[in-house]
Amino acid sequence: QVQLVESGGGLVQAGGSLRLSCATSGRTLSSYAMGWFRQAPGKEREFVAAISRSGGSTNYADSVKGRFTISRDNTKNTAYLQMNSLKPEDTAIYYCAAKSTAFDNKYYIPREYDYWGQGTQVTVSS
């Protein structure tokens, strides 16, 4: 069993930055590929970024590529999402998720992930 706890969300002006953290307890972080997803009001949950168990491979949604960076520190059992040049359309609840199966081409599919955090709100004002 893995527990995931996100932190770092908040209110920021357009163009600003935030860094989200996802702390894990239970099994060590290195056992899982990690993903970040977001859900805006009235919309489906969408993929943001994913990272392999070692951190050697990453993938991003086109909408955040070049602005967001996913990373992990397995020694601290924590994954991160650095968000720069934020836009109002980035406003959503952000969730981290852990995937016990291989970091394959299904990294963008929410149902492929086994564990989820409770989410942290990110609001970007114009």
C-alpha positions as CSV (number, residue, x, y, z in Angstrom):
1,Q,0.0,0.0,0.0
2,V,1.2,3.5,-0.9
3,Q,0.0,6.8,0.4
4,L,0.5,9.9,-1.6
5,V,0.3,13.4,-0.3
6,E,0.5,16.5,-2.6
7,S,1.5,19.9,-1.4
8,G,2.6,23.2,-2.9
9,G,-0.6,24.4,-4.6
10,G,-2.0,27.9,-4.2
11,L,-2.9,31.1,-5.9
12,V,-0.5,32.7,-8.4
13,Q,-0.6,35.3,-11.0
14,A,-0.3,34.5,-14.7
15,G,3.4,34.1,-15.6
16,G,4.3,33.0,-12.1
17,S,5.7,29.7,-10.8
18,L,4.8,27.0,-8.3
19,R,6.4,23.7,-7.3
20,L,4.2,20.8,-6.4
21,S,5.5,18.0,-4.2
22,C,4.2,14.5,-3.8
23,A,5.4,12.7,-0.7
24,T,5.0,9.0,-0.4
25,S,4.8,6.6,2.5
26,G,4.6,2.9,2.6
27,R,6.6,1.3,-0.2
28,T,9.5,3.3,-1.5
29,L,9.0,5.7,-4.3
30,S,11.6,3.9,-6.5
31,S,9.1,1.0,-7.0
32,Y,6.7,3.2,-9.0
33,A,6.6,5.3,-12.1
34,M,4.9,8.6,-11.2
35,G,2.5,10.8,-13.0
36,W,0.8,14.2,-12.5
37,F,-2.7,14.7,-13.7
38,R,-5.1,17.6,-13.3
39,Q,-8.8,18.2,-13.4
40,A,-10.6,21.5,-13.9
41,P,-14.2,22.1,-13.0
42,G,-16.5,20.4,-15.5
43,K,-13.7,18.7,-17.3
44,E,-12.2,15.2,-17.3
45,R,-9.0,14.4,-15.5
46,E,-6.1,15.0,-17.9
47,F,-2.5,13.9,-18.1
48,V,0.2,16.5,-17.3
49,A,3.5,14.7,-16.9
50,A,5.1,11.3,-16.1
51,I,8.5,10.0,-15.0
52,S,10.0,6.6,-14.9
53,R,11.1,4.8,-11.8
54,S,14.7,5.9,-12.2
55,G,13.9,9.4,-13.5
56,G,15.6,8.7,-16.7
57,S,12.5,9.0,-18.9
58,T,9.9,11.7,-18.8
59,N,6.8,12.6,-20.9
60,Y,4.7,15.7,-21.0
61,A,1.3,16.8,-22.3
62,D,1.8,19.2,-25.2
63,S,0.0,21.9,-23.3
64,V,2.7,22.1,-20.6
65,K,5.8,21.1,-22.6
66,G,8.6,23.6,-22.1
67,R,6.9,25.1,-19.0
68,F,6.6,22.3,-16.6
69,T,9.2,19.9,-15.3
70,I,8.7,16.6,-13.6
71,S,11.4,15.2,-11.3
72,R,11.8,12.8,-8.4
73,D,14.2,12.2,-5.5
74,N,13.9,8.6,-4.6
75,T,16.1,9.1,-1.5
76,K,13.4,11.5,-0.2
77,N,10.5,9.4,-1.5
78,T,9.2,12.6,-3.2
79,A,8.2,13.5,-6.7
80,Y,7.9,17.1,-7.9
81,L,6.2,19.2,-10.6
82,Q,7.9,22.5,-11.3
83,M,5.4,24.8,-13.0
84,N,6.7,27.9,-14.7
85,S,5.0,30.5,-16.9
86,L,1.6,29.6,-15.5
87,K,-1.5,30.5,-17.4
88,P,-5.1,30.8,-16.3
89,E,-5.9,27.7,-18.2
90,D,-3.6,25.7,-15.9
91,T,-6.1,26.3,-13.1
92,A,-7.2,22.9,-11.7
93,I,-6.8,20.4,-9.0
94,Y,-3.5,18.6,-9.5
95,Y,-3.1,15.0,-8.5
96,C,0.0,12.8,-8.3
97,A,-0.3,9.1,-9.0
98,A,1.9,6.0,-8.7
99,K,2.1,3.3,-11.4
100,S,3.4,-0.2,-10.4
101,T,3.6,-1.6,-13.9
102,A,6.2,-0.7,-16.5
103,F,6.7,2.8,-17.7
104,D,5.2,2.0,-21.1
105,N,3.2,3.9,-23.7
106,K,0.2,4.0,-21.4
107,Y,1.7,6.6,-19.0
108,Y,-1.0,9.1,-20.0
109,I,-4.0,6.9,-19.0
110,P,-5.4,7.5,-15.5
111,R,-6.6,4.0,-15.0
112,E,-3.1,2.6,-15.5
113,Y,-2.1,4.2,-12.1
114,D,-2.6,2.2,-8.9
115,Y,-2.5,4.9,-6.2
116,W,-3.6,8.6,-6.1
117,G,-3.2,11.5,-3.8
118,Q,-6.0,13.7,-2.6
119,G,-5.1,16.6,-4.9
120,T,-3.9,20.1,-4.4
121,Q,-5.6,23.2,-5.9
122,V,-3.7,25.4,-8.3
123,T,-5.3,28.7,-9.3
124,V,-3.8,31.1,-11.8
125,S,-5.3,34.6,-12.0
126,S,-5.1,36.7,-15.1
